[in-house]
Amino acid sequence: MVLQLAASRQFLVGAAHMSFPGLGHIRADGGKYERIPVNYESDPGQH
């Protein structure tokens, strides 16, 4: 139920012990859920 809510409302989800950057969104894919990590740039001002 929590994953369904996070996916349907496009919540930004953060958790410890997840691969870097540890933030992302949840996407429903049929009967399962997938974490989509946020885009991360170490130095966005240099592009």
FENBEL-V579591 format. One record per residue. N is the residue number from 0. RES is the residue in three letters. PSI is psi in whole degrees, -180 to 180 (* if undefined). OMEGA is omega in whole degrees, -180 to 180 (999 if undefined). D_CENTER is the distance of its C-alpha to the mean C-alpha in whole Angstrom. Layout:
[[N RES PSI OMEGA D_CENTER] [N RES PSI OMEGA D_CENTER]]
This chain:
[[0 MET -38 179 17] [1 VAL -44 179 14] [2 LEU -39 178 11] [3 GLN -45 179 13] [4 LEU -47 180 13] [5 ALA -39 180 10] [6 ALA -44 -176 9] [7 SER -30 -179 13] [8 ARG 5 178 12] [9 GLN 45 177 9] [10 PHE 148 169 8] [11 LEU 122 -174 6] [12 VAL 133 176 6] [13 GLY 143 180 7] [14 ALA 150 174 10] [15 ALA 157 177 12] [16 HIS 26 171 13] [17 MET 155 179 10] [18 SER 150 -178 11] [19 PHE 137 11 11] [20 PRO 3 177 9] [21 GLY 2 176 8] [22 LEU 145 178 5] [23 GLY -173 179 2] [24 HIS 158 178 3] [25 ILE 133 178 5] [26 ARG 132 176 8] [27 ALA 135 180 12] [28 ASP 87 -177 14] [29 GLY -122 -180 17] [30 GLY 11 -180 18] [31 LYS 173 -179 15] [32 TYR 150 -177 11] [33 GLU 139 176 8] [34 ARG 130 177 5] [35 ILE 109 -178 4] [36 PRO 150 176 4] [37 VAL 155 176 6] [38 ASN 135 -178 9] [39 TYR 132 173 12] [40 GLU 130 -177 15] [41 SER -25 -179 18] [42 ASP 72 -174 20] [43 PRO -22 -180 20] [44 GLY -10 -176 23] [45 GLN 9 -177 25] [46 HIS * 999 24]]
